[in-house]
Amino acid sequence: MRWGKAAAVATVSAVGAGAVVLVAGRVVSEISIRSGGAAPASVGGLRVHSVAPGLVELTRAPETQRPGRWALEWGTDGHVVVGDVVSTTAQTVVRVVEPGGSAPPAPGETVVLTPWVLRGDPKSALGLDYSETTVRGELGPMPAWYVSGLRDPWVIAVHGAGADRGQVLPLLPVFQHFKMPVLSVSYRNDAGAPPSPDGIGHFGETEWRDVEAAIRLAVDSGASRVLLYGWGIGATMALQAAERSAWRETVRGLVLDSPVLDWRATVRRQATRRGVPQALAELGMRAAEGRAGVDTAAFDQLASGDGLSVPTLLLHSPDDTVAPIAPVRGLASRRDDLVLFREFPGTEHEALWNADPHGYEDLLRRFLTPLL
């Protein structure tokens, strides 16, 4: 339900302006504390104008002109990967369609541009053998993929909001090259994982303990070192686990892609991106803070980098409309003794690899080599 409709329904029975404001604030807070939703980098309603062998012509928009590799999805199983922009007109953009995938969309089809260039599991997407396993967390079992490797550190991959375990798929060939085991995990409120007691998200304040459970599983399975790799709020959880976990001594590196380091600004942005007026976005942020029980001092301390103790690859976009880059730049500047920081302009939250796959992977390889 869109926030405006939800607020209207909820406030019909409210009495007085004060009650209306309180109900509207609570409704807006739902945007940030409930799990699910589309990836921030996805955009729908794009029309296919024409199709030629290896090419597709789309409605011109900022998103369809992004550099890099993206996917088009439509219907129940339509999925193709698009690459370079070949040409543009005042209304359209022509992009390369990469081999593989389904049959191309027909002219007139409405498609969604999404960062998920790979769908399925490691076997169906990449031909890699893997096993389904379970991480035993404090709330119950959580499904995970395990891709075997021959040497430490293990990679524990923690997806972001609007994603799932499949977020790691494009990077599995890099980890396979280094023969690193990979554990791609889920956490509370994910599909197949137990819900949190109150059914809402807590901006990593409780969810990081699910990452700790994954570290424990890796150690119990023979790992002596782990690398935590997270996207968005998953990156925030990884940072929290590296500082707070009882197994933090086994954490030897961090990769933080689009981390959420200023949760207040992120909540406001989530609301305003959906058309919420600024005043209600502020009210919704305060309501979300109260409902999620966020320890603001602890969150600010996390963003300071004072507790950082391992080499960290920090990746972000100045054009991220979800998590502002200013606190990320601040962390990189304060802890330049441990942090390697790179910016990926012109792309969205958790879609840095899509904008420059080769540059992203080269940076990752250079970061991983001394950790092996």
C-alpha positions as semicolon CSV with decimal commas, in nm:
position;residue;x (nm);y (nm);z (nm)
1;M;0,000;0,000;0,000
2;R;0,141;0,341;-0,091
3;W;0,211;0,562;0,207
4;G;-0,042;0,828;0,105
5;K;-0,329;0,582;0,076
6;A;-0,228;0,411;0,399
7;A;-0,215;0,740;0,584
8;A;-0,554;0,844;0,449
9;V;-0,718;0,518;0,556
10;A;-0,552;0,525;0,896
11;T;-0,644;0,884;0,970
12;V;-1,012;0,868;0,876
13;S;-1,094;0,747;1,225
14;A;-0,838;0,963;1,405
15;V;-0,973;1,257;1,599
16;G;-0,795;1,592;1,592
17;A;-0,491;1,721;1,410
18;G;-0,250;1,579;1,666
19;A;-0,381;1,227;1,614
20;V;-0,357;1,268;1,237
21;V;0,007;1,372;1,265
22;L;0,093;1,080;1,494
23;V;-0,076;0,825;1,269
24;A;0,085;0,969;0,957
25;G;0,428;0,955;1,124
26;R;0,377;0,593;1,214
27;V;0,266;0,505;0,862
28;V;0,569;0,678;0,712
29;S;0,798;0,492;0,953
30;E;0,675;0,164;0,804
31;I;0,872;0,243;0,490
32;S;1,204;0,197;0,667
33;I;1,136;-0,068;0,931
34;R;0,960;-0,327;0,718
35;S;1,165;-0,571;0,513
36;G;1,128;-0,620;0,139
37;G;1,070;-0,391;-0,154
38;A;1,251;-0,346;-0,482
39;A;1,619;-0,269;-0,513
40;P;1,677;0,109;-0,510
41;A;1,851;0,089;-0,847
42;S;1,551;-0,077;-1,018
43;V;1,316;0,133;-1,228
44;G;1,000;0,017;-1,404
45;G;0,764;0,149;-1,667
46;L;1,028;0,158;-1,942
47;R;0,897;0,094;-2,293
48;V;1,077;-0,112;-2,556
49;H;1,064;0,086;-2,882
50;S;1,237;-0,161;-3,112
51;V;1,452;-0,473;-3,113
52;A;1,729;-0,574;-3,355
53;P;1,981;-0,861;-3,338
54;G;2,192;-0,790;-3,029
55;L;2,027;-0,451;-2,968
56;V;1,729;-0,305;-2,785
57;E;1,588;0,049;-2,804
58;L;1,440;0,179;-2,479
59;T;1,272;0,493;-2,353
60;R;1,542;0,747;-2,275
61;A;1,577;0,813;-1,902
62;P;1,868;0,874;-1,663
63;E;1,852;0,507;-1,561
64;T;1,861;0,367;-1,915
65;Q;2,171;0,577;-1,990
66;R;2,370;0,442;-1,695
67;P;2,702;0,286;-1,794
68;G;2,783;-0,076;-1,726
69;R;2,578;-0,398;-1,716
70;W;2,212;-0,417;-1,620
71;A;1,919;-0,649;-1,673
72;L;1,576;-0,601;-1,826
73;E;1,290;-0,801;-1,678
74;W;0,927;-0,836;-1,782
75;G;0,638;-1,075;-1,747
76;T;0,693;-1,391;-1,544
77;D;1,034;-1,499;-1,673
78;G;1,163;-1,242;-1,923
79;H;1,526;-1,157;-1,843
80;V;1,809;-1,026;-2,063
81;V;2,134;-0,848;-1,980
82;V;2,214;-0,518;-2,149
83;G;2,558;-0,365;-2,184
84;D;2,701;-0,059;-2,355
85;V;2,495;0,233;-2,482
86;V;2,530;0,237;-2,862
87;S;2,335;0,551;-2,948
88;T;2,077;0,795;-2,813
89;T;1,807;1,021;-2,953
90;A;1,589;1,280;-2,784
91;Q;1,347;1,004;-2,675
92;T;1,533;0,674;-2,686
93;V;1,851;0,486;-2,595
94;V;1,992;0,187;-2,783
95;R;2,189;-0,068;-2,578
96;V;2,369;-0,391;-2,655
97;V;2,186;-0,710;-2,555
98;E;2,435;-0,967;-2,430
99;P;2,410;-1,333;-2,538
100;G;2,208;-1,568;-2,319
101;G;1,895;-1,503;-2,120
102;S;1,542;-1,535;-2,251
103;A;1,408;-1,427;-2,587
104;P;1,429;-1,045;-2,612
105;P;1,127;-0,834;-2,521
106;A;0,887;-0,746;-2,801
107;P;0,845;-0,386;-2,919
108;G;0,586;-0,216;-2,703
109;E;0,669;-0,432;-2,399
110;T;0,706;-0,254;-2,065
111;V;1,020;-0,362;-1,879
112;V;1,201;-0,307;-1,551
113;L;1,569;-0,210;-1,548
114;T;1,734;-0,390;-1,256
115;P;2,087;-0,454;-1,124
116;W;2,024;-0,831;-1,097
117;V;2,210;-0,951;-1,407
118;L;2,225;-1,304;-1,263
119;R;1,923;-1,490;-1,133
120;G;1,892;-1,829;-0,969
121;D;2,161;-1,997;-0,760
122;P;2,536;-2,054;-0,809
123;K;2,473;-2,370;-1,016
124;S;2,200;-2,238;-1,245
125;A;2,356;-1,893;-1,287
126;L;2,726;-1,982;-1,312
127;G;2,761;-2,359;-1,320
128;L;2,926;-2,361;-0,976
129;D;2,863;-2,646;-0,736
130;Y;2,723;-2,535;-0,404
131;S;2,529;-2,671;-0,110
132;E;2,230;-2,546;0,082
133;T;2,314;-2,508;0,449
134;T;2,166;-2,355;0,761
135;V;2,301;-2,092;0,998
136;R;2,164;-2,144;1,349
137;G;2,085;-1,802;1,491
138;E;1,931;-1,696;1,818
139;L;1,585;-1,687;1,656
140;G;1,619;-2,013;1,464
141;P;1,761;-2,156;1,141
142;M;1,845;-1,927;0,850
143;P;1,913;-2,061;0,498
144;A;2,251;-2,002;0,335
145;W;2,449;-2,106;0,029
146;Y;2,795;-2,254;0,070
147;V;3,042;-2,257;-0,221
148;S;3,352;-2,453;-0,127
149;G;3,710;-2,331;-0,149
150;L;4,057;-2,443;-0,053
151;R;4,190;-2,166;0,168
152;D;4,106;-1,898;0,419
153;P;3,965;-1,647;0,460
154;W;3,605;-1,755;0,417
155;V;3,383;-1,489;0,261
156;I;3,060;-1,427;0,451
157;A;2,831;-1,233;0,216
158;V;2,546;-1,027;0,368
159;H;2,290;-0,890;0,122
160;G;2,124;-0,549;0,142
161;A;1,762;-0,435;0,153
162;G;1,553;-0,537;-0,146
163;A;1,801;-0,815;-0,227
164;D;1,866;-1,175;-0,125
165;R;2,152;-1,425;-0,125
166;G;2,180;-1,386;-0,502
167;Q;2,345;-1,045;-0,462
168;V;2,682;-1,222;-0,435
169;L;2,647;-1,410;-0,766
170;P;2,843;-1,169;-0,993
171;L;3,141;-1,184;-0,757
172;L;3,161;-1,561;-0,714
173;P;3,405;-1,599;-1,008
174;V;3,647;-1,363;-0,831
175;F;3,632;-1,565;-0,509
176;Q;3,663;-1,889;-0,706
177;H;3,979;-1,755;-0,869
178;F;4,128;-1,710;-0,522
179;K;3,988;-2,048;-0,408
180;M;3,805;-1,879;-0,120
181;P;3,501;-2,049;0,038
182;V;3,186;-1,837;0,029
183;L;2,892;-1,844;0,269
184;S;2,606;-1,628;0,140
185;V;2,361;-1,581;0,424
186;S;2,010;-1,467;0,503
187;Y;1,899;-1,300;0,824
188;R;1,588;-1,240;1,033
189;N;1,278;-1,131;0,840
190;D;1,415;-1,277;0,514
191;A;1,214;-1,537;0,326
192;G;1,280;-1,873;0,491
193;A;1,438;-1,713;0,798
194;P;1,261;-1,651;1,129
195;P;1,090;-1,316;1,184
196;S;1,210;-1,076;1,449
197;P;0,991;-1,082;1,763
198;D;0,825;-0,753;1,666
199;G;0,829;-0,826;1,292
200;I;1,031;-0,517;1,201
201;G;1,387;-0,429;1,106
202;H;1,626;-0,260;1,348
203;F;1,886;-0,108;1,113
204;G;2,136;-0,381;1,206
205;E;2,106;-0,324;1,582
206;T;1,983;-0,682;1,631
207;E;2,044;-0,828;1,285
208;W;2,423;-0,819;1,325
209;R;2,391;-1,114;1,562
210;D;2,275;-1,322;1,265
211;V;2,606;-1,234;1,096
212;E;2,782;-1,340;1,415
213;A;2,603;-1,676;1,392
214;A;2,740;-1,715;1,037
215;I;3,093;-1,641;1,163
216;R;3,045;-1,907;1,430
217;L;2,933;-2,160;1,166
218;A;3,241;-2,083;0,954
219;V;3,474;-2,127;1,254
220;D;3,302;-2,450;1,358
221;S;3,348;-2,571;1,000
222;G;3,723;-2,512;1,004
223;A;3,773;-2,147;0,912
224;S;4,051;-1,968;1,095
225;R;3,985;-1,634;0,926
226;V;3,680;-1,469;0,768
227;L;3,615;-1,172;0,541
228;L;3,280;-0,999;0,592
229;Y;3,130;-0,862;0,270
230;G;2,811;-0,658;0,288
231;W;2,587;-0,433;0,079
232;G;2,376;-0,146;0,216
233;I;2,234;-0,236;0,557
234;G;2,415;-0,569;0,520
235;A;2,742;-0,373;0,512
236;T;2,634;-0,198;0,831
237;M;2,567;-0,537;0,994
238;A;2,911;-0,659;0,884
239;L;3,076;-0,354;1,040
240;Q;2,880;-0,406;1,362
241;A;2,972;-0,775;1,378
242;A;3,341;-0,695;1,320
243;E;3,335;-0,466;1,622
244;R;3,096;-0,644;1,858
245;S;3,108;-1,017;1,791
246;A;3,264;-1,262;2,035
247;W;3,437;-1,406;1,724
248;R;3,567;-1,070;1,602
249;E;3,929;-1,188;1,628
250;T;3,864;-1,416;1,330
251;V;3,750;-1,121;1,114
252;R;4,053;-1,022;0,906
253;G;3,892;-0,792;0,651
254;L;3,578;-0,604;0,550
255;V;3,427;-0,506;0,217
256;L;3,152;-0,248;0,263
257;D;2,950;-0,165;-0,049
258;S;2,710;0,130;-0,005
259;P;2,705;0,110;0,377
260;V;2,435;0,289;0,574
261;L;2,629;0,501;0,823
262;D;2,373;0,777;0,887
263;W;2,047;0,592;0,949
264;R;1,849;0,912;1,017
265;A;1,930;1,056;0,676
266;T;1,865;0,718;0,516
267;V;1,517;0,693;0,668
268;R;1,434;1,047;0,551
269;R;1,560;0,965;0,202
270;Q;1,360;0,643;0,185
271;A;1,048;0,842;0,262
272;T;1,110;1,135;0,029
273;R;1,203;0,901;-0,260
274;R;0,845;0,774;-0,236
275;G;0,696;1,121;-0,248
276;V;0,654;1,183;0,124
277;P;0,661;1,555;0,218
278;Q;0,975;1,658;0,406
279;A;0,790;1,737;0,729
280;L;0,630;1,393;0,740
281;A;0,961;1,231;0,647
282;E;1,118;1,391;0,955
283;L;0,827;1,276;1,169
284;G;0,850;0,927;1,023
285;M;1,222;0,915;1,102
286;R;1,151;0,993;1,467
287;A;0,875;0,734;1,478
288;A;1,105;0,474;1,324
289;E;1,373;0,556;1,579
290;G;1,134;0,493;1,864
291;R;0,982;0,178;1,721
292;A;1,313;0,018;1,622
293;G;1,486;0,114;1,946
294;V;1,797;0,239;1,768
295;D;2,089;0,325;1,995
296;T;2,181;0,654;1,830
297;A;2,505;0,696;2,024
298;A;2,622;0,346;1,928
299;F;2,532;0,406;1,563
300;D;2,724;0,734;1,557
301;Q;3,021;0,562;1,720
302;L;3,012;0,295;1,451
303;A;3,031;0,560;1,180
304;S;3,328;0,725;1,350
305;G;3,550;0,427;1,272
306;D;3,703;0,428;1,618
307;G;3,636;0,056;1,656
308;L;3,770;-0,040;1,314
309;S;4,066;-0,279;1,344
310;V;4,099;-0,465;1,010
311;P;4,173;-0,372;0,647
312;T;3,856;-0,238;0,488
313;L;3,752;-0,181;0,129
314;L;3,493;0,097;0,135
315;L;3,285;0,153;-0,181
316;H;3,012;0,412;-0,237
317;S;2,846;0,634;-0,495
318;P;2,812;1,012;-0,461
319;D;2,480;0,970;-0,643
320;D;2,338;0,719;-0,392
321;T;1,983;0,836;-0,316
322;V;1,947;0,609;-0,012
323;A;2,266;0,630;0,197
324;P;2,447;0,966;0,188
325;I;2,815;0,960;0,103
326;A;2,930;1,229;0,348
327;P;2,966;0,997;0,652
328;V;3,138;0,738;0,432
329;R;3,393;0,993;0,318
330;G;3,436;1,095;0,682
331;L;3,507;0,737;0,789
332;A;3,755;0,690;0,504
333;S;3,937;1,009;0,596
334;R;3,956;0,932;0,968
335;R;4,074;0,575;0,919
336;D;4,292;0,602;0,612
337;D;4,539;0,375;0,792
338;L;4,304;0,081;0,730
339;V;4,054;0,196;0,468
340;L;4,086;0,178;0,091
341;F;3,806;0,402;-0,041
342;R;3,673;0,431;-0,394
343;E;3,376;0,621;-0,534
344;F;3,160;0,505;-0,825
345;P;2,983;0,811;-0,970
346;G;2,665;0,791;-1,172
347;T;2,511;0,486;-1,011
348;E;2,272;0,394;-0,733
349;H;2,272;0,233;-0,392
350;E;2,414;-0,123;-0,401
351;A;2,465;-0,105;-0,779
352;L;2,835;-0,012;-0,792
353;W;2,945;-0,334;-0,963
354;N;2,687;-0,276;-1,238
355;A;2,831;0,066;-1,323
356;D;3,187;-0,061;-1,373
357;P;3,218;-0,441;-1,342
358;H;3,580;-0,458;-1,457
359;G;3,697;-0,170;-1,238
360;Y;3,507;-0,303;-0,937
361;E;3,647;-0,654;-0,973
362;D;4,002;-0,531;-1,032
363;L;3,983;-0,324;-0,714
364;L;3,847;-0,624;-0,524
365;R;4,127;-0,850;-0,648
366;R;4,393;-0,599;-0,546
367;F;4,236;-0,570;-0,199
368;L;4,206;-0,947;-0,149
369;T;4,556;-1,047;-0,262
370;P;4,747;-0,937;0,054
371;L;4,480;-1,091;0,279
372;L;4,536;-1,445;0,148
